[in-house]
Amino acid sequence: MPESKVRKEAKSKARKKQSEELEKARKERRDRKRLAANTERRWVPWVFIPVGLLGVLWMVTWNLAGNYIGFMRALTEWNILIALGLIIACFSLMTLWK
C-alpha cells in the first residue's frame, strides 16, 4: 500500500528538524572553539618564571647572607616559608599554562 501524504510530510518535517538541530549543534561547537581559542594565557610564563626565581633567590640569599640583612634576620625561620610559598605559587601558576 502506498504511504499517505501525512506520513511523508511527517518524515520530511522530522528530517528538516533533525538537520536544523545538527546545524545548531555544529554552530555551538564552532562558537565554543572560537571562544576557547581567545582565552590564551600568554601572561602565565611571564608571571610564574619571576615568581619561581624570586623564591629561589630568597632562599639562596637567606642561606648565604641572612645574618647580615636586617629584615631577614628578624624574620628568622619565616624565610623558609616565604621562599617555599613563592616556589609553590610558581608551580601552581605553571598549571594554568596551555
Secondary structure, 3 states (H helix, E strand, C coil): CCCCHHHHHHHHHHHHHHHHHHHHHHHHHHHHHHHHHCCCCCCHHHHHHHHHHHHHHHHHHHHHHCCCCHHHHHHCCHHHHHHHHHHHHHHHHHCCCC
